[in-house]
Amino acid sequence: MTLRTRILVLLSALAVLAGVATASVLHASARAERRNQAQPGGPRITAGPVPLTGSRRLVFRNMAWGPHRDELTSVPASDPSGPRTASKVKCLRFHAASGTGVCLQAVRGTVQDTYRAVILDADLHVRARYDVPGIPSRARVSPSGRYAAWTAFVGGDSYAGTNFSTRAAIVDTRTGRLTPSLEAYRVVKDGRTYRSADVNFWGVTFTADDRGFYATMATHGTTYLVRGDLTARTVTTLHTNVECPSLSPDGTRVAFKKRVKGLPKDAPWHLYVLDLRTMRETPLAEPRSVDDQAVWRDAHTIVYALPGDYGADLYQVPADGTGRARRISPAAVSPAYLGRPRPGA
């Protein structure tokens, strides 16, 4: 092959690569433009106030394409698929209780994104900001609104594998006192203080007394449900193979995802409810793998997200193992139920 031929081949290859790059940029730009346009048949969304107090409401991150994508939106808890009110506040993850919210956000940078946790008041005004050391994955507020917690990936990017590291933080929203990592707490395992460099925490859920919480702890390839004490700054192991716990309104049960042998490595979980008095596990009637920290709609119903056409949809399933799962709201994630449920619920 002559030098001239080699140069022509090189120029042709560069032209092809440039064309592919241009096409990719144009495709990404067109997709981004479509994401900003409301899609036919999608939920009806209008801008308006989204308070974190008042009557029984469901607030979540809107995933529907259009001008309100990623904003916190509100619907009546009795009509989760109904018209949405959008707040203009954008979150990656969100939770709220008693007029306090925690919103995990991305801060777009020229080189790379950073992340932060924002504490919101009842009108979604910012009360405080905290740096988050990685990609946000879980968020919770205590029933009283006093404490907020969040989890971030600081190494790896999926709970499905074993090569990941998380950082779980808790803040007192009244005093601003921050515990950047639960690794600062003393671990009690089998009745003794336990120390290991590979201890990892995620998925905090709070008790109603403003002292306790539950979370997942992983060490040496095993996950544990732990009960934490905010005053004593300890965590104590209770039960194995529990991830992303969510405490029931009466404090007696924990909904969680459990790794089940025989399921695919990238989708290994099944939803369960654990009775904290008897440690009896009940599998729920959701056949698909759920990678989410579920919430309790009321004493009888679990709500969670599964992948959907626009990112995620919300589903619900009875908490006693009966019935079947059903979709309640499309294009939604990170739900929080506000206000008291109706009597008997």
FIBA-137231 format. One record per residue: residue in one letter; x, y, z of N, C-alpha, C in turn. Coordinates in steps of 0.2 Angstrom, whole numbers, padded with zeros to 4 digits, always signed. Example, Ala and Ser with C-alpha at 12.3 -4.5 7.8 and 13.67 -1.06 7.14 Angstrom:
residues 2
a+0066-0028+0039+0062-0022+0039+0066-0016+0039 s+0064-0011+0035+0068-0005+0036+0064+0000+0039 
end
This chain:
residues 345
m+0004-0006+0000+0000+0000+0000+0004+0006+0000 t+0003+0011-0005+0007+0017-0005+0005+0022+0000 l+0010+0026+0001+0009+0032+0007+0002+0035+0005 r+0001+0037-0001-0005+0041-0003-0011+0037-0002 t-0011+0030-0003-0017+0026-0001-0018+0026+0006 r-0012+0025+0010-0013+0025+0017-0016+0031+0020 i-0014+0037+0017-0017+0043+0019-0024+0044+0018 l-0026+0042+0012-0033+0042+0010-0038+0037+0014 v-0035+0031+0016-0038+0027+0021-0039+0030+0027 l-0034+0033+0030-0034+0037+0036-0039+0042+0036 l-0039+0046+0031-0044+0052+0030-0051+0049+0030 s-0052+0044+0026-0059+0041+0026-0061+0038+0033 a-0057+0035+0036-0058+0033+0043-0060+0038+0048 l-0056+0044+0047-0058+0049+0052-0064+0053+0050 a-0066+0053+0043-0072+0055+0041-0078+0051+0044 v-0077+0045+0044-0083+0040+0046-0084+0041+0054 l-0078+0042+0057-0078+0043+0065-0082+0049+0066 a-0080+0054+0062-0083+0061+0063-0090+0061+0062 g-0092+0057+0057-0100+0057+0055-0103+0053+0061 v-0100+0048+0064-0103+0044+0069-0104+0048+0075 a-0099+0052+0077-0099+0057+0082-0104+0062+0082 t-0105+0065+0076-0110+0070+0074-0117+0067+0075 a-0118+0061+0072-0124+0058+0073-0126+0057+0080 s-0121+0055+0084-0123+0053+0091-0125+0059+0095 v-0121+0065+0093-0123+0071+0096-0129+0074+0094 l-0131+0073+0088-0138+0075+0086-0143+0071+0089 h-0142+0064+0089-0147+0060+0092-0148+0062+0099 a-0143+0063+0103-0143+0065+0110-0147+0071+0111 s-0145+0076+0107-0148+0083+0107-0156+0082+0106 a-0158+0078+0101-0165+0077+0099-0168+0073+0105 r-0165+0069+0108-0168+0065+0113-0169+0070+0119 a-0164+0074+0121-0165+0079+0126-0170+0084+0125 e-0171+0086+0118-0176+0090+0116-0183+0087+0117 r-0184+0080+0116-0190+0077+0117-0192+0076+0124 r-0187+0075+0128-0188+0075+0135-0191+0081+0138 n-0190+0087+0135-0193+0093+0137-0199+0094+0135 q-0202+0090+0131-0209+0091+0128-0213+0085+0131 a-0219+0088+0133-0224+0083+0136-0226+0078+0130 q-0227+0072+0132-0228+0066+0128-0236+0065+0128 p-0239+0064+0122-0246+0062+0121-0248+0056+0126 g-0253+0057+0129-0256+0052+0134-0252+0052+0141 g-0248+0056+0142-0244+0057+0148-0249+0060+0154 p-0247+0060+0160-0251+0063+0165-0251+0071+0164 r-0257+0073+0166-0258+0081+0166-0254+0084+0172 i-0250+0089+0170-0246+0092+0175-0246+0100+0175 t-0248+0103+0180-0248+0110+0180-0243+0113+0186 a-0241+0118+0185-0236+0121+0190-0241+0124+0196 g-0238+0123+0202-0242+0126+0208-0238+0124+0214 p-0241+0126+0220-0238+0125+0227-0238+0118+0228 v-0233+0115+0231-0233+0108+0234-0231+0108+0241 p-0235+0110+0246-0233+0110+0253-0232+0103+0256 l-0228+0103+0261-0227+0096+0264-0231+0095+0270 t-0236+0099+0271-0241+0098+0276-0248+0098+0273 g-0253+0097+0278-0260+0097+0275-0263+0091+0275 s-0268+0090+0270-0272+0084+0269-0268+0078+0266 r-0270+0073+0266-0267+0067+0264-0265+0067+0257 r-0258+0068+0255-0256+0069+0249-0250+0064+0247 l-0249+0063+0241-0243+0059+0239-0238+0064+0235 v-0232+0064+0237-0227+0068+0234-0221+0064+0231 f-0219+0065+0225-0214+0061+0222-0210+0065+0216 r-0205+0062+0214-0201+0065+0208-0205+0063+0202 n-0207+0068+0198-0210+0067+0192-0205+0064+0187 m-0206+0059+0183-0202+0056+0178-0205+0057+0171 a-0211+0060+0170-0214+0061+0164-0210+0066+0160 w-0209+0065+0153-0206+0070+0149-0210+0076+0149 g-0206+0082+0148-0210+0088+0148-0206+0093+0152 p-0209+0099+0153-0205+0105+0156-0205+0103+0164 h-0209+0099+0167-0208+0097+0174-0205+0091+0176 r-0201+0088+0171-0197+0082+0173-0193+0083+0178 d-0192+0078+0183-0188+0078+0189-0190+0083+0194 e-0196+0086+0193-0198+0091+0199-0202+0087+0204 l-0202+0089+0210-0207+0086+0215-0214+0088+0213 t-0218+0083+0213-0225+0084+0211-0230+0081+0216 s-0236+0083+0216-0241+0081+0222-0247+0079+0218 v-0250+0074+0221-0257+0071+0219-0260+0069+0226 p-0267+0069+0226-0270+0066+0231-0268+0059+0232 a-0267+0057+0239-0265+0050+0240-0271+0045+0238 s-0277+0047+0237-0282+0043+0235-0283+0042+0227 d-0279+0047+0224-0279+0047+0216-0272+0047+0214 p-0268+0042+0215-0260+0043+0213-0259+0044+0206 s-0264+0042+0201-0263+0043+0194-0266+0049+0191 g-0269+0053+0196-0273+0059+0194-0268+0065+0192 p-0271+0070+0190-0267+0076+0188-0262+0078+0194 r-0256+0081+0191-0251+0082+0196-0250+0090+0196 t-0248+0092+0202-0245+0099+0203-0238+0099+0204 a-0234+0102+0200-0227+0102+0200-0224+0108+0204 s-0219+0108+0207-0216+0113+0212-0210+0117+0209 k-0207+0115+0204-0201+0118+0201-0195+0116+0205 v-0195+0112+0210-0190+0110+0214-0188+0103+0211 k-0182+0102+0209-0179+0096+0206-0175+0092+0211 c-0177+0085+0211-0173+0081+0216-0171+0074+0212 l-0166+0071+0214-0165+0064+0211-0168+0059+0216 r-0168+0060+0222-0171+0056+0228-0174+0061+0233 f-0180+0059+0236-0184+0063+0240-0187+0059+0245 h-0188+0062+0251-0193+0060+0256-0195+0065+0260 a-0201+0065+0264-0203+0070+0268-0208+0067+0274 a-0208+0071+0279-0213+0069+0285-0213+0075+0289 s-0220+0076+0291-0221+0082+0296-0218+0088+0294 g-0219+0090+0288-0217+0097+0286-0209+0098+0284 t-0205+0092+0285-0198+0093+0283-0197+0088+0277 g-0193+0090+0272-0191+0086+0267-0184+0086+0266 v-0181+0080+0263-0174+0080+0261-0174+0078+0253 c-0170+0082+0250-0170+0082+0242-0163+0081+0240 l-0161+0076+0237-0155+0074+0235-0154+0077+0228 q-0149+0081+0226-0149+0084+0220-0142+0084+0217 a-0142+0084+0210-0135+0085+0206-0134+0092+0205 v-0127+0093+0206-0125+0100+0204-0121+0099+0198 r-0123+0102+0192-0120+0101+0186-0113+0105+0186 g-0108+0101+0184-0101+0105+0183-0099+0104+0176 t-0094+0108+0174-0091+0108+0168-0087+0101+0166 v-0084+0099+0172-0080+0093+0171-0084+0087+0174 q-0087+0087+0180-0091+0082+0182-0096+0085+0187 d-0101+0081+0188-0106+0083+0193-0104+0081+0200 t-0107+0086+0204-0107+0084+0212-0114+0084+0214 y-0114+0082+0221-0121+0080+0223-0122+0084+0230 r-0128+0085+0232-0129+0088+0239-0136+0086+0241 a-0137+0086+0248-0143+0085+0251-0146+0092+0254 v-0152+0093+0252-0155+0099+0254-0161+0098+0258 i-0161+0101+0264-0166+0100+0269-0171+0106+0267 l-0178+0104+0266-0183+0108+0264-0188+0109+0270 d-0191+0115+0270-0196+0116+0275-0203+0115+0272 a-0208+0116+0275-0215+0114+0273-0217+0117+0266 d-0214+0123+0265-0215+0126+0258-0210+0125+0253 l-0206+0120+0254-0200+0118+0250-0195+0124+0249 h-0194+0128+0255-0189+0133+0255-0183+0129+0258 v-0177+0131+0256-0171+0128+0258-0169+0130+0265 r-0168+0125+0270-0166+0127+0276-0158+0125+0277 a-0156+0120+0274-0149+0119+0275-0146+0114+0269 r-0140+0115+0267-0137+0111+0262-0131+0107+0265 y-0130+0101+0262-0124+0096+0264-0121+0093+0258 d-0115+0093+0258-0112+0089+0252-0113+0082+0253 v-0114+0078+0247-0115+0071+0247-0109+0068+0243 p-0105+0063+0246-0099+0061+0242-0100+0057+0236 g-0106+0055+0234-0106+0051+0228-0114+0051+0225 i-0115+0046+0221-0122+0046+0218-0127+0045+0223 p-0132+0049+0224-0138+0048+0229-0142+0042+0227 s-0144+0038+0232-0148+0032+0231-0154+0031+0235 r-0153+0033+0242-0159+0033+0246-0160+0039+0250 a-0166+0040+0253-0167+0046+0257-0173+0045+0262 r-0173+0047+0268-0178+0046+0273-0178+0052+0278 v-0184+0053+0280-0185+0058+0285-0189+0055+0291 s-0187+0056+0297-0190+0053+0303-0198+0055+0303 p-0202+0051+0306-0209+0053+0307-0210+0060+0310 s-0206+0062+0314-0207+0069+0317-0204+0075+0313 g-0200+0073+0308-0197+0078+0304-0190+0080+0307 r-0188+0077+0313-0182+0080+0316-0176+0077+0312 y-0176+0071+0310-0170+0068+0307-0171+0067+0300 a-0165+0068+0296-0165+0066+0289-0159+0061+0288 a-0160+0057+0283-0154+0052+0281-0154+0051+0274 w-0148+0050+0272-0147+0049+0264-0141+0044+0264 t-0142+0040+0258-0136+0035+0256-0134+0037+0249 a-0127+0037+0248-0124+0038+0242-0119+0033+0240 f-0119+0031+0234-0113+0027+0231-0107+0031+0231 v-0102+0028+0234-0095+0031+0234-0090+0027+0230 g-0092+0021+0228-0088+0016+0224-0093+0011+0221 g-0092+0010+0215-0097+0006+0211-0104+0010+0210 d-0108+0006+0207-0115+0010+0205-0121+0006+0206 s-0121+0000+0209-0126-0004+0209-0126-0008+0215 y-0132-0009+0218-0133-0014+0224-0132-0021+0222 a-0134-0022+0215-0134-0029+0213-0128-0033+0214 g-0122-0030+0213-0116-0034+0213-0113-0033+0220 t-0107-0035+0221-0104-0035+0228-0098-0030+0228 n-0096-0027+0222-0091-0022+0222-0093-0015+0222 f-0096-0013+0228-0098-0006+0229-0097-0004+0236 s-0097+0002+0237-0097+0005+0243-0102+0011+0244 t-0105+0012+0250-0110+0017+0251-0108+0021+0257 r-0111+0027+0258-0110+0031+0264-0117+0033+0266 a-0119+0031+0272-0125+0033+0275-0124+0039+0280 a-0128+0044+0279-0127+0050+0284-0134+0051+0287 i-0133+0054+0293-0139+0056+0297-0138+0064+0299 v-0143+0068+0299-0143+0075+0301-0149+0076+0306 d-0147+0080+0311-0152+0082+0315-0155+0089+0312 t-0161+0089+0310-0163+0095+0306-0164+0101+0310 r-0165+0100+0317-0166+0106+0322-0159+0109+0324 t-0154+0105+0325-0147+0108+0327-0142+0108+0321 g-0143+0105+0316-0139+0104+0311-0133+0100+0312 r-0133+0096+0317-0128+0091+0319-0128+0085+0313 l-0122+0084+0310-0122+0079+0305-0117+0074+0307 t-0120+0068+0306-0115+0062+0306-0114+0060+0299 p-0108+0061+0296-0107+0060+0289-0107+0053+0287 s-0106+0048+0292-0106+0041+0290-0108+0037+0296 l-0112+0032+0295-0114+0028+0301-0108+0023+0303 e-0102+0023+0299-0097+0020+0301-0093+0022+0307 a-0096+0028+0309-0093+0031+0316-0097+0028+0322 y-0102+0025+0321-0106+0021+0326-0102+0015+0328 r-0103+0013+0335-0100+0007+0337-0105+0001+0335 v-0102-0004+0332-0106-0010+0330-0106-0015+0335 v-0112-0018+0337-0113-0023+0341-0116-0029+0337 k-0112-0035+0337-0114-0041+0333-0113-0047+0337 d-0118-0051+0338-0118-0057+0342-0116-0055+0349 g-0118-0049+0352-0117-0047+0358-0111-0044+0360 r-0106-0043+0355-0100-0040+0356-0098-0035+0351 t-0094-0030+0353-0092-0025+0349-0088-0028+0343 y-0090-0026+0337-0087-0029+0330-0084-0023+0326 r-0078-0025+0324-0074-0020+0320-0072-0024+0313 s-0073-0020+0308-0070-0023+0301-0070-0017+0296 a-0064-0017+0292-0063-0012+0288-0068-0012+0282 d-0072-0017+0281-0077-0018+0275-0084-0016+0277 v-0085-0014+0283-0092-0012+0286-0095-0007+0281 n-0101-0008+0279-0104-0004+0274-0112-0003+0276 f-0114+0003+0276-0121+0004+0278-0125+0008+0273 w-0132+0006+0272-0136+0010+0268-0144+0009+0270 g-0148+0013+0267-0155+0012+0268-0158+0013+0275 v-0157+0019+0278-0160+0021+0285-0167+0022+0285 t-0170+0019+0290-0178+0021+0291-0178+0022+0299 f-0182+0027+0300-0182+0029+0307-0188+0027+0311 t-0187+0026+0318-0193+0025+0323-0196+0031+0324 a-0202+0031+0328-0206+0037+0329-0204+0040+0335 d-0199+0038+0339-0197+0041+0346-0191+0045+0345 d-0189+0047+0339-0183+0051+0338-0177+0049+0342 r-0176+0043+0342-0170+0040+0345-0167+0034+0341 g-0172+0030+0338-0170+0024+0335-0170+0024+0327 f-0167+0019+0324-0168+0019+0317-0166+0011+0315 y-0167+0009+0309-0165+0003+0306-0161+0005+0300 a-0157+0000+0298-0153+0001+0292-0150-0006+0290 t-0147-0006+0284-0143-0012+0282-0136-0011+0283 m-0133-0016+0286-0126-0016+0286-0123-0022+0283 a-0118-0021+0279-0115-0027+0275-0107-0028+0278 t-0105-0034+0279-0098-0035+0280-0097-0043+0278 h-0091-0044+0276-0089-0051+0274-0094-0054+0270 g-0098-0051+0265-0102-0054+0260-0109-0055+0263 t-0111-0053+0269-0117-0054+0272-0120-0048+0274 t-0127-0047+0273-0131-0041+0274-0135-0042+0281 y-0135-0037+0285-0139-0038+0291-0144-0032+0292 l-0149-0033+0295-0154-0028+0298-0151-0026+0304 v-0149-0019+0305-0147-0017+0311-0152-0012+0314 r-0152-0012+0321-0156-0007+0324-0151-0002+0327 g-0152+0005+0326-0147+0010+0328-0150+0014+0334 d-0146+0017+0338-0148+0021+0343-0144+0028+0342 l-0148+0033+0341-0145+0040+0339-0142+0043+0345 t-0144+0041+0351-0141+0044+0357-0135+0040+0359 a-0135+0034+0360-0129+0030+0361-0124+0029+0356 r-0126+0031+0350-0122+0030+0343-0120+0023+0343 t-0124+0018+0343-0123+0011+0342-0127+0008+0336 v-0125+0003+0333-0130-0001+0329-0129-0008+0331 t-0134-0012+0331-0134-0019+0334-0138-0023+0328 t-0134-0029+0327-0137-0033+0321-0143-0037+0324 l-0148-0038+0320-0154-0042+0322-0156-0048+0317 h-0155-0047+0311-0157-0052+0306-0153-0052+0300 t-0152-0057+0296-0148-0057+0290-0152-0057+0284 n-0148-0055+0279-0151-0055+0272-0157-0050+0272 v-0156-0044+0274-0161-0038+0274-0157-0032+0271 e-0161-0030+0266-0158-0024+0262-0164-0018+0262 c-0162-0012+0262-0166-0006+0261-0173-0007+0266 p-0172-0008+0272-0178-0008+0276-0182-0002+0276 s-0189-0003+0278-0194+0002+0278-0198+0000+0284 l-0198+0004+0289-0202+0003+0295-0210+0004+0294 s-0214+0000+0297-0221+0001+0296-0223+0007+0301 p-0229+0009+0299-0232+0015+0304-0232+0013+0311 d-0234+0007+0313-0234+0005+0320-0228+0003+0323 g-0223+0003+0319-0216+0001+0321-0215-0006+0323 t-0219-0011+0320-0219-0018+0322-0216-0022+0316 r-0216-0019+0310-0214-0023+0304-0209-0019+0300 v-0205-0023+0296-0200-0020+0292-0201-0023+0285 a-0203-0019+0280-0203-0021+0273-0196-0020+0270 f-0193-0025+0266-0187-0025+0264-0186-0029+0258 k-0180-0028+0254-0179-0033+0249-0174-0038+0251 k-0175-0044+0248-0170-0050+0251-0167-0053+0244 r-0161-0055+0245-0158-0058+0239-0160-0066+0240 v-0162-0068+0234-0165-0075+0233-0161-0079+0229 k-0159-0085+0231-0154-0089+0227-0158-0091+0221 g-0154-0091+0215-0157-0094+0209-0160-0088+0205 l-0160-0082+0207-0162-0076+0203-0156-0073+0200 p-0157-0070+0194-0151-0067+0190-0147-0062+0195 k-0141-0062+0193-0136-0058+0197-0138-0051+0197 d-0141-0048+0191-0142-0041+0191-0149-0040+0193 a-0153-0045+0195-0160-0044+0198-0161-0049+0203 p-0158-0049+0209-0158-0054+0214-0163-0054+0219 w-0167-0048+0219-0171-0047+0225-0179-0049+0225 h-0182-0051+0231-0189-0051+0231-0191-0047+0237 l-0197-0044+0237-0199-0040+0243-0202-0045+0248 y-0200-0043+0254-0203-0047+0260-0205-0042+0266 v-0209-0044+0271-0210-0041+0277-0208-0045+0283 l-0204-0042+0287-0202-0045+0293-0205-0043+0299 d-0208-0047+0303-0211-0046+0309-0206-0045+0315 l-0205-0039+0317-0199-0038+0322-0200-0041+0329 r-0206-0044+0330-0207-0047+0337-0206-0054+0336 t-0207-0058+0331-0206-0065+0330-0200-0066+0325 m-0198-0061+0321-0193-0062+0316-0196-0067+0310 r-0202-0067+0309-0205-0071+0304-0205-0067+0298 e-0203-0070+0292-0203-0067+0286-0209-0069+0282 t-0212-0064+0278-0218-0065+0274-0216-0063+0267 p-0215-0067+0262-0214-0065+0255-0220-0061+0252 l-0219-0056+0248-0225-0052+0246-0226-0054+0238 a-0232-0053+0236-0235-0055+0230-0232-0051+0224 e-0226-0049+0224-0223-0045+0218-0218-0050+0215 p-0219-0053+0209-0214-0058+0206-0208-0055+0204 r-0208-0048+0202-0202-0045+0199-0197-0043+0205 s-0190-0042+0202-0185-0040+0207-0186-0033+0208 v-0186-0030+0214-0187-0023+0216-0181-0021+0219 d-0178-0016+0216-0172-0012+0218-0174-0006+0221 d-0177-0005+0227-0180+0001+0229-0180+0000+0237 q-0181+0006+0240-0182+0006+0247-0190+0008+0247 a-0194+0003+0249-0201+0004+0248-0204+0009+0254 v-0210+0011+0253-0213+0015+0258-0220+0012+0260 w-0222+0013+0266-0229+0011+0268-0234+0016+0266 r-0239+0014+0262-0244+0019+0261-0249+0020+0267 d-0250+0014+0270-0253+0014+0277-0251+0007+0280 a-0255+0005+0285-0253-0001+0289-0253-0008+0285 h-0256-0007+0279-0258-0013+0275-0255-0014+0268 t-0251-0008+0266-0249-0008+0259-0242-0005+0258 i-0239-0009+0254-0232-0007+0252-0232-0003+0245 v-0228+0002+0244-0227+0006+0238-0220+0006+0236 y-0218+0005+0230-0211+0005+0227-0211+0006+0220 a-0205+0007+0217-0204+0009+0210-0201+0003+0207 l-0203+0002+0200-0200-0002+0196-0199+0001+0189 p-0194-0001+0185-0192+0002+0179-0198+0003+0174 g-0199+0009+0171-0204+0010+0167-0202+0014+0160 d-0207+0015+0156-0205+0018+0150-0201+0025+0150 y-0202+0029+0156-0199+0035+0156-0194+0035+0163 g-0192+0029+0165-0188+0029+0170-0190+0024+0176 a-0196+0026+0178-0199+0022+0184-0206+0023+0184 d-0210+0018+0187-0217+0018+0188-0218+0016+0196 l-0223+0018+0199-0225+0016+0206-0230+0011+0206 y-0229+0006+0210-0233+0000+0211-0235-0001+0218 q-0240-0004+0220-0242-0006+0227-0243-0013+0227 v-0242-0016+0233-0244-0023+0235-0246-0024+0242 p-0251-0028+0244-0252-0029+0251-0246-0032+0255 a-0246-0029+0261-0241-0031+0265-0241-0038+0269 d-0247-0041+0268-0247-0048+0271-0246-0054+0267 g-0244-0052+0261-0242-0058+0256-0248-0060+0252 t-0254-0057+0252-0259-0059+0248-0260-0054+0242 g-0265-0056+0238-0267-0051+0233-0262-0051+0227 r-0261-0046+0224-0256-0045+0218-0254-0038+0218 a-0248-0037+0214-0245-0031+0213-0249-0027+0208 r-0250-0020+0208-0253-0017+0203-0250-0010+0202 r-0249-0007+0196-0246-0001+0195-0251+0005+0197 i-0249+0010+0201-0253+0015+0203-0252+0022+0200 s-0246+0023+0198-0244+0029+0195-0238+0028+0190 p-0239+0031+0184-0233+0030+0179-0228+0036+0180 a-0222+0035+0177-0217+0040+0177-0216+0043+0184 a-0215+0040+0189-0214+0042+0196-0209+0038+0200 v-0206+0041+0204-0201+0038+0209-0200+0042+0215 s-0197+0039+0220-0196+0042+0227-0203+0045+0230 p-0208+0041+0231-0214+0043+0234-0213+0044+0242 a-0217+0049+0244-0218+0051+0251-0225+0052+0253 y-0228+0048+0257-0235+0050+0259-0236+0055+0265 l-0239+0060+0264-0240+0065+0269-0247+0066+0272 g-0247+0068+0278-0254+0068+0282-0255+0061+0284 r-0260+0061+0289-0262+0055+0292-0267+0051+0288 p-0266+0044+0287-0271+0040+0284-0277+0040+0287 r-0282+0038+0283-0289+0038+0286-0290+0033+0292 p-0294+0034+0297-0295+0029+0302-0296+0022+0300 g-0292+0017+0303-0292+0010+0301-0288+0008+0296 a-0284+0013+0293-0280+0011+0287-0273+0009+0290 
end
